[in-house]
Amino acid sequence: MKNFKFLALMLSFSGVVMAQEQGQSKPKQEGHTDTSKFRQMYDLMATPNMYRTASGAPGPEYYQQRADYKMDIELDDKNARLSGVETITYTNNAKESLDYLWVQLDQNLFAKNSKTPLIRSEKIDPALSAAAFSRTYMEEKFDGGFKIDYIKDIAGQPVSYTINETMMRINLKTPLAKGEKFVFSIKWWYNIGNYMVDGGRSGYEQFKDGNRLYILAQFFPRMAVYNDVEGWQNMQFWGQGEFALPFGNYEVNITVPADHIMEATGVLQNRAEVISPAQYQRYLLAEKTFDKPVIIATQAEAVEREKSWSEKKKTWKFKAENVRDFGISTSRKFIWDAMAVKLGDKNVMATSVYPKEGNPLWEQYSTKAVAHTLKSYSSHTFDYPYPKAVSVNAQDQGMEYPMICWNFGRPDENGVVSDRVKYGMLGVIIHEVGHNFFPMIVNSDERQWTWMDEGLNTFLEYLAEIEFDPNFPVDRGPAKLIVPYMSGDQNWIEPIMSNSEVIKQFGNNAYGKPAAGLNILRETIMGRELFDYSFKTYANRWKFKHPTPEDFFRTMEDASGVDLDWFWRGWFYTTDFTDIGIKEVKQFYVSNDAPANFQAQQTSRRNRFRNSGPMVYMIDGTGTDVKSENRKKLDVKEIKTLDEYLTANFNETERAKLESPKYFYQVTFDKPGGLVMPLIVEITFEDGTTQNHKFPVQIWMKNDKEVSRTFATQKQIKKIMVDPKEETADIDVTNNAWPKEEVKSKFE
C-alpha cells in the first residue's frame, strides 16, 4: 500500500513538472470567462424569491390581483355601434399600496388619432385595387376608439383619469391598501369596425344579404395586470403583442335584436327566455349526447331569421367565474349545434355557431374538433375546468377568449371543400380552443412573451392534430419543419425571448420554433415520460395564475431532474442553429506488432494501470481494402498477446460469452452550428442491418467543436448517418453521412 501511494505521488509530481515545462515553452495567453454552452443561467434568469421559487413554483408570498365586472351592453345593429356601462370591483392583494390603477383601452388602436399606423414603414405599392387605393388615400379614416362618457366611484362621484393612447390611468384620491377594494363605473361606446376591411381581432363581417356577423372582443375597458415581476403591465397595445389580464367573475347582460342567436363567455342564465321552446328542448338533449352534435338552431331557422330583421330586442344574460376576459358573438345568421364531453367527473359542452356559408364543413367537423381538443389538451395538462367551449365561424379570423374563439374556414363559391381548407379549419379550431388552456387558464403575459401562449399552445396543437388523424398535414411541431427558418438570414431572425412587438417573422418565432423545441425535448432529449410529467406539473402549478418564462424553465428541470440550462440558453435566448456532421472516419485493425515510429502516448492516471503489460496494437488501416485483407478482421487466436491474456483469465464458458468485435472504427464528429444537441448516430452494415447510438448532449461539454467515438462491430460498416430521423433541426444534412452522399435539391 505504501509503495502504491509513493508511485501515485511520483506520477502526479512528474505530471506537474511536465505541465510546467510545457507551459514555459509556450507564450502565455489571456484568461477568459466561462463561455461553455453548458454554463448555468444565473446571468439570464431572475433571482428566485418568496413570490416565485427556485423550483419554478409559486412561492409562499405569491399573490395576484382581482377584477370583477358587472356590465350592461347594447348592440346597435343598424349603426354598428356598441355601448355599455360596466362596474369594476378591483381588489388589491399586493402588500404595497397602489396610488393609481391602469385600465386597457384596446379599441383605441382604431381611433382616428391612433399612433399605430405611424410606426409602420410604408412604400408606394405599384398596383392597387380601386377599393384599396380609395381606402388608403381618399377615404376618411375609420373612427373606432372608445368614447368615455363618464367614470364614477361607488358614491356616484366623478373619478379623475388620464388616457395615454391605449392605456388609461385611474387617479385614486387615496392609496389603495392591501386587502382593500375600489369600485368604479365606466360608461362608454364605440363604433364597431368591419374587420374584413379595417383589420383587427374583433368587429363584424358584412354579408351580401345585408346581415352582419359580430365577433366582439376587447370591447370594454379592461383592468391591466399588476404583479411582483414588473408592477403594472401598462405597455401600449400596438396590435401584435396581445393581452395580460387579471382573473375575476363576470356578470354581463347583452341586448341585441330579438332575432339574433348569441354565444359568449360564461353560462347563459336565461336560456328559456331568449330561444324558442323547440331550441330549448334540443339544447337539453345536447347536454346528454356524447357521440355526435345535436343541432339546436337549424339552418332552415337561420335562413328565416336572415330575412326577419326584427325591431324588437332581447337581453342575453351570462355569468362567468374565474375568467380573465370576455368575448361575444352574435348574428341572425347563426346555426347552432352542441354536444357533451366527459372530462373527469363532469360534463362540458362543446359548441359551434356558424352561418350557412360555413356548411357542410362546419356541421360535419367543428364541434367534433372542439370536443377532441378538450380531451387531448386535458390529458396533457389538467381537466378543462370551464362549463363550455365555443367555436365561432368568422371569415379570415383565428382568435381566442375564455370559452369562445373565432375560426376561419368555408367552402368556396361552388360549395367545394379542399383538403387545404378542411385541415386548415380543423387546425385553427384546435389551436384557438386550445388557447383556453394557454393563456386563458395558465395566464402568461402575452404583451411581453408571445411564445408562452402561442408556442406552448402550438406544441399541444400538434399533439392533438396527430391524435385526431395520424396523417394530419401538420405545418408546425416536428423539428424538421423549423429548419428553413433557423437556416435563414440572421438579419430577419430574433431570439424567442424577444418582446412581441419586435419580432419580424412572428409565426416562426413565436409559434413554430418554441413548438419544435418542446417537441425535441419530449422526443429526443427528455423522453415522453419525464417531459409529460414535468409539463403537466407546470400547467397545474400555474393554472389560474401568472407564470413567467423562468417559472416554466425551472419547473421543467425541477420536476424531471434534467439539467436544461444549455437548451433554454441556446434555443430560446439565441439565434444559433443546429449543424452536426461527420468530419472523419478512420478504420483500425488489431496487430501483434507496433507500427513504425510508434511512441507510447501520455495517458491519464486512470489509464496508466489499465494499459500496463504486453500491448495489443491498433493500426490505422484507413484507405485499405478491408474486405480483401483478412488481417483487417480480428481473429483473437492470431493476436498472441490478446489470446494469452484471455486464456489465462477466462475459462471456456466465460470466454464464449465475451463479445468478439471484428472491425474497429474511430469516427470524429464536428459541430459547425452553435447549438449543442444529443449526438444521434445510425450505423448501417454491409448486410443491410442497422444499429442506433444516442449520445447525451453532454458529450460536447469538454469540446464544443468536435468529439470522437469508437465503434467496435462484428460486421463491416457500410454507412454512418447523423440524425437519420431529422430530430434535432439540423440545418445542413450534406455533412451528415459517411461515405458522403449527394443531397438532392428540393427541385430534384
N, C-alpha and C positions, 0 to 999 in steps of 0.2 A: 504493500500500500504506500509506504514511504517512497519507494522507488518510482511508483506511478506518479505521485504528486510532484516529485522532482522533475520527472520527464515532462509533465504537463507545464510546469513552471518554465523550464528551459525552452520549450516550444513557443510558449506565449512570449517570453522575453525575446527570442530570436525574431519573432514576428514583429515586435515593436521596433527592434533595431532595423529590420529590413524596411519597415514603413518609413522610419526616419531617414534612412539612407536614400530611399526612393524620393521622399519628399524634398530632400536637399538638392536632388538633381533636376527638379522641375521648378519653373518660375511660380511664385505664389500667385494665387487667384483671389479675387474679391469674394467675400462671403455673400450669401443670399438668404432671403426669407423662404419659408415653406411654400413651394409652388406645386406641391403634389395635387393631383386630381382627387386624391382621397382625403385631403385635409378637412377637418370638421368645419361646420358652417357658423361658428361663433361670430364671424365677421359679417354675416349677411342676415342672420335671424335676430329678431327682437329678444331681449333678455327675458326669461321666464319670470313670473311674479305671482302674487296671490290672486290675480284675476285670471291668468292663463298659465298653467303649469308647464314644467319641462316635459311632461309626458304627453302634452297636447290636449289635455282635458281641461274643462273649466275649473278654475281654482275656487277656494272657499270664499273669496271676496267677489266672485263674478256677479255681475248684475246686468240688467238691461231695462231700458225704459219701456213705458207702455202708453199706447194711444188708442182710446176707444172713440168710436164715431157713431153719431145718430144723424141720419140725413133724410131730407125730403127733396126729391129731384123730379123735375118735369121736362119731358121732351116735347119741343115744338116741332113736329114733323114737317109742317108746311114751310117753316123758315129755317129748318136745320139748326136749331138753337137748343142748348141745354142750360137749364138754370137750377139752382139749388140753394138750400140753407143747410149747413152742417154744424153740429155741435161737437167739439173735440174735448175730451177729458184726458189731459196729459198728466201722467204720474212720474215724478222724479224719484227713481230708485238709486241714483248715484249718491255717494257720501257727500259730494260737494254741492253747494247751492248753484242755481243757474240764474244768471242775470237776464237772459233772454231765451227765446225759443226760435228755432228755424223751421220754416214750412216750405215745401217744394211746390212751385207753380210751373209744372212741366208744360202746360199748354202755352205758356209764354214763348216757347220755341217758335210758335207760329204767329206771334204778334207782329204788327207792322214794323215796330222798331227793334225787332229781334236782331241780335248781332251774329247769330249763327250763319246766315248767308255771307257775312263779311269775312269769315275765316277761311272760306274756300278759294282755292286758286282757280281762276277762270280763264279760258281761252275761247275764241270765237269758233263755233262749230261750223265747218264749211257747208253743211247741209242740214236744214231743219224743216220739220213739217210746219205747215201753216199754223197749226194749233200751238206747237212748241214755240215758234217764233213770236206769236202773239202773247203767249203767257210770259215769255222771257223779257220781251222788250216793250210791249204795248199795254198789257192789261194792268189794272191796279192790283197790288199785292193783296192776297187774302189776309183778312184781319181775324186771327183766331185766338188771340191771347185772353187770359182771364180778365174779366171786368169785376172788380171788387166793389160791391155796394156798401158794405159795412163790415166791421169786426167789432164785436161787443163782448164784454165779460158776462159772468153769470148774473150780475145785477142789472144788465142792460146798458152799462156804461161803455162809451167808446174806448177801444184799445188802440194804443199807438202802434204803428207798424211802418216798416221800411221795405220797399220792394227793390231788389237788386237783380234785374233780369229774371232768371227762373227761380230765384230764391226770395223768400220773404222773412224778415226778422220781426218777431213779435216782441215789442219792448215792454218788459214787465215793470210795474211800478215798484214792486219789492221782490227781492230774490226768492226763487222757489227752492225751499229747503228739501232735504232728503225726506221722502215719505209724503210730501205734500202734492196736492193736485191743483192744476189750473184748468178751469173750464171756460171756454170761449166759443163764440159762434161766428161763422163767416157766411155772408150772403154773396153769391157770385153768379155769373153767367158767362157764356162764351159761344161764339159761332162755331158749329161743327164743320170740319173740313171734309172735302171729298178726297180721301186718301189715295184714290186712284190717280188723281191729278196733282194734289199738293204733297203727297207722301205722308209719312208718319205711321205710327203704330196703332192708331185708332182713327175713327171718323165714320164716314159712310161710303157705301158703294151705290152708285146710281144705275138702275136698270132701265132698259128701253121702255118698259111698261109704265114708267114713272115712279115706281116704288123704290124705296131705299132699304138697304140692309145696314143697320148700325152696329158697329163694334166700339164700345165706349170704355176707354181706359185713360188713366192719368186725368180723369175728368173732374177731380175735386182737389182742392188744396190738401196736401198730404204732409204729415209730420216727417221731418228728417230724422236720421239716426244720431243719437248721442251715445258714445261708448268710451271704454277705457283706453282704446287704441289711439284715436285721433280727436276726441271731443266730438264736436258737431261735424257730421259728414255733410257739408254745405257746398260741395263742389258744384259748379254750374253744370246744367244739362245742355250739352252741345249736340245731342242727338244720337251718339254712338254708345257711350257709356250708359248703362241702364240705371237701375234704381236700388237704393238702400233704404229700407223702411222698417219701422218697429212693428211688433205684433200688437193686436188688440181685438176687441169684439166690435162687430158692426151691426147696426140696425138701419136698413135702408129701404125707404119707400120710393118706388119709381112709378110715376104717372106717365102713361103713353096712350096712343089711340087704342080704342077698345078692341079693334080687330087685329092687334099685334099678338104674336107669340114671343115670349121672352125667356131667356136663361141668364143667370147671374151667379156670382159667388154666393154661397150660403144656401140655407134651406128655405124654400118658399113656405110662408106662413098661412097664406090664404088661397091655396090651390083651387078649392071648390068655387071660389068667387070669380076667378079670372079665366078659367077654361070651361068648356062645355061639360055637361054630365057624362056624355059618351067618352070624351077625352079623359075625364077624371077616372072612369072605370078602367080604361085602358092603362092608365098610369098605375093603378093598384095592381093590375095584372103584371105589369112590367116589374114591379117590386118583388114578384115571386117567380120570375122567369130567369133562368140562369144559362140556357143553352143558345138563345138567339134573341135579337132585339125585338121588342114589341113596338109597332108604330102607334104613337099616341095622337099626333096630329097628322092626318094623311095628306098625300099630295093633292087629292081632289079638294079637300078642305082648304088647302093653301091656295089653290087656283081661284076658288071662290073669294077668299079673303083679299087676294090681289086686286079684285075688281070692286071691293066694297067701299073703301075709303070712308070709314065711319067717322062721324064728327064727335062721337062720344069718347069718353076716356075711362081707363081703368088704372087702378093703382096696384102694382105687384109689391108685396112686402117680403123682404128677405132678412134673415138673421144668419150671421156667420161668427163662429167663435175661434179665437186664437189664429187669426189670419193677418197677413202683412199688407194686404191690398184688396181691391175690389174691382171686378170687371162686369160689364153688362153687354148683352147682345139682344137686339130686338128688331122685329120686322113682321109685316103682314105676310111675307112670302115663306115663312118657315114651315118646313116639315119637321116633325119631332119624333125621335124614337129613343128607346132606353131598354136596358136590361140590368139585372142584378149580378154582382160579382161577390163571391165569398172570399173574404180576406180575414184570416184569423177567426175570431169569434163574432164577426159582424158582417153585414151585407153593405155593399157600396153600390150606388147607382152609376153605371156607365151610360152616357147620354150624348146624343148628337142633334144639332139643329142645322138645317140646310135648305136652300131654295131648290125648286125643281130643276134648275140649271145644273145642280150637282149630281142628279140621278142619271143612270142607275148606280153610279160609282159609290156614292155616299151611303145609300141604303144598304148596299152589299158589304161595305168594309169599315166604315168609320167607327161605329160603336163597338164592333168586334176588336178593332185595333186599340180602342180605349181600354177595353176590358183586359186585353192581353198585356198592355203596358203596365197597368196597375199590378197585375200578378207578377210580371217579370221584375219590375223595379222593387216591389215589396220583398221578393225573395233575396235580393242583393243588399237591401238596406233595412227597412222596417215595414210593418204592415201600414198601408196607407191609412192615415187617421181621419181624413175628412169624409163626409157622407156621400159625396158625388164627385164626378169628373166629367166635364162637358167639352165636346169638340164642336166648334162653330165653323161652317164653311164660309170663308171670306177670301175672295179672289186676291191673289198676289200677297197673301199675308202668311205669317208664321210668328205668333207672339203669344206669351203666356201670362196668366194671372192665377191667383188661388182658385182652384176648382173649375176654371174655364180658360179656354185658349182658342185662338183663331188659326185656321189651317187652310191652305190653298188646295187646288186640285179639282178640275172639272173636265167632262168630256168636251171635245171640240164641237164646232157648229153642227156637224153631222152626227153627233152622238157617239163618236168613236173614242175609245179609251186606249191609248197606247200603254205599253208596259212602263214607259218613262213616266207618264202621268200617274199611273196606278201606284207604282212603287215610290214615286216622289211624294204622293199624297200620304201613303202609309208611313213613310219615313218622317214626314213633318208632323203627323199626328202623334207618332210615338215620341218624337223629340219634345213637342210642346206639352203633351200630357205629362211626360217625364219631368218637366220643369216644376211640377208640383213638389217633387222631392228636393230638387236643387234649382232655384234658391228659395222656393216658397216656404219650405219647412226647414231645411238646412240653410239658414238665411245669411248667405255671404254678401259681401259688399260688391255689387255689380258695377257701381260707378267707378270703383277703383280697379278691381280684378275681374275682368270678364271671364277668364278661364275657370274661375272657381265654380261658376254655374254652367257655362257653356261647355267647357272641356270635360268636366265630370259627367255632365248630362249626355254629351255626345258619346262618351265611352259606354255608358249604360244603354244608350240608344242602340249602339252596335250590338251589344249582347242581346237586347230584346229583338232586334231585327233578325238575327240568325236563329233565335229561338222560334220566331214566328214562321220563318222559312229558311232552311239551311242554304238555299240558293239565292237568298235576298241579295240584290246587286248593291252592296254597301259601298259608300264613297268615302267613308272615314272610319278609322279604328285600326285596321291592320297596319303594321309598321311600314310595309312597302308602299302604302298609298301616300305617305308623307314625304317620300324621297324627293319627288320633283320640287317641293317647296324647300326642303333643307339643303338641296344642292343648287339653289338659285342664287341670284345676285344678292350679295350681302348688304348692298345699299337699300334693299327693299325688305329686309328681314329684321325683326326686333326680337329680343328675348321674350318668352312667355310672360315673365314677370315685368311687364310694361303696363303703364296705365292705358285704359281702354281707348282713350282719345288719340293716342299717338301711334296706334298700330296701323300699318299700311295694308298688309294682307290679313284682314280681320278674320276671315273664315279659317284660313290655315293656322294662324297664330293662336286664336282663342278657342277654336273648336278642334281642328284636325291634329295639331301637334300634341296638345295635352291628352287627347283621347288615345293617340298612338303610343304616347309614353306610358299611360296607365295599362294599355294592353301589353306592352313589352314587360312591364313589371309583373303583370299577372301570369303571362305565358312563359316568360324566359328567365326572369331574374328571381322572383319570389316563389313562383308556383301558385296554383289556384287556391290551395288550402290556406296558406299564410296570407295571401293577398285578400281573399274574400273575407276572412275573419277580421283583418285589420280595417278594410274598407267599411265593413258593417259596424265595427267599433266606432270609427269616425262619424258615420251617419247617426248612430244612436247617441253618441256623446253630444252632438251639436244640433240635433233636431230641435226646432223652436228656439234656437239660439243664433248668435252672430259669430261664426268662426273666421279666422284669418288664415292666410296661406301657411304660416308657421304651425298653426293648430293641426292642419292637415298633414304637413310633413312629419311633425313629431309623433302624431298618433300612429301613422303608418309604420314608423320604426318601433315605437313603444309596444305596439300590440303584436308585432311579428318577430322582434329580435333580430331584424336585418338592418345593418347599417346602410342607409341610402343617401347619406350626405353627398357622395360623389355623383349620384344620379340627379338629385334636385339641383345641385350646383351646375352641372353640365347641361341638362335637358331644359331646365326652367330659367336659369339665370344667364345663359349664354346663347349664342347662335352657332356654337360648334356643331359639327356633324360627325356621323359615324363613317369611318373608312378603315377597314381591317383587311389586310391581304397576305398573300404568301410571298415572302421575299426570296427564299432559297430552300431547296430540299437536297440534302446530302444522303447518300446511301452507303452504309458501312457493312463490312464483313468481319468475321472473327478469325484471328490468326494466332499461331504459337509464336510467331516472330515479330519483333518490333520493326516498324518501318524505318527506312534510312533517316538518319539525322534525328531520331526520336530523342526527346528530352522530357523527363518527368515534369509534369506541371505542378505548380504550387497548389495545394489543396487546403481546405479548411481543416480545423482540428477534428471535426466530426468524421471527415473522410480519410484522414491520415491512417487511422487504425483499420478502417474498412478496406483500404487499398494496400494493406501490408501483405507481404508474402509473394509467392510466384504470380506473375502477371499474365492476364489474357489481353491481347491487343485488339483494339477496334480500328480497323483500317478503312480509310476513306476510299470507297470504290465508286464515287460519283462519276458518271460518264461511261462506266464499263457496262458490258452486256451481261447483266446478271443471269439471264436465262441460260446462256451457253457455258457459263463457268460454274461448275458445281462447287468450287471452293467458296463461292459467294454465299451459298446456302449452308447454314450452320448444321454440322453433324458433330455432336458432342464427342464422339469417340475419336474424331480427327484432331480435336483440340486437347492435347495431352494434359496440360495443367488443369484445365477445367474437368476433364474426365477423372483425373486422380482425386481432385477435391470432392467431387460428387460421390465417388466410390467410397472414400474414407468417411464421409459424413452422413450418408443416407443408405438405408437398406433398400432392397429391390422394390418393396411395396411403396415406400416413401418416394423413391426415385420415379416410379411410374406415375405418381401424382403431380410431379413437377411440370410446370409449363416448359414447352420447348420451342421458343421462337426461332424462326429460321432467317428472317430478314430484319434489318435494322435501318431506321430512317431518322435523321435529325432534320426537323422542319423549323425554319425560322419564320415567324410571323411579324410583319411590321404594321404600323398604325399611322398612316398619313393623316387621318382625321383627328380632331381634337377630343372627341368623346371617347370615354372608355366604356367597354361593353364586355359581357361574357364572351369567351372565345369558343365558338361552336364549330366543330370540325367533323366532316363526314369523309370516311375513307372507303373507297371502292376497290375491291380486289380483282385480280385477273379473272376469277370465276364469276364475277358479277355480284357477289355478296357485298354487303356494306357493314360498316362499323361506325358508330357515332360516339364522339367525345365532346363533353361540355366542361370547359374550364371556367371556374368562377372569375368574376371581373377582377378580383384581387390579384390575378396573375400579372396585371400591369402595375402593381404597386411599386415595385423596385425599379422598373424600367418602362417608362411611358412610350417609348419609341418602338422597341421590338423585344420579342421573347422567343425562346426556342423550346421545343418539346421533342422527346424521343419516343418513337413508336416501334415497338418490337412485335413483329407479327409472324404468324405461321405461314401466311400466304403473301405473295408478292403484290404490292400496291400498284394499281393501275391509275388511280385518280385520287386527289385530295381536294376537298372543297370546303371553303369557309362560309358559314351561314347559308347552308343549302336551302333552307325554307324561308329565307328573307325575313328573319325575326328581329333584326336589330336596326333596321332603316339604313343599311349600308348604301351610301350614295354612289359607289363605284365598284361594280362587280367584275370589272375587267381584270382585277388582280386577285380574285377570289379562288382561282382554280390552278392546280398543277397536275399535269402539264398545262401551260397557259392555253386558254381557249379563245377563239374569236367570238366576240359577243355581237350578235346581230342587232342592228338598229331596229327601232320600232317600225320604220318603213319596211325593212326587210321582213 
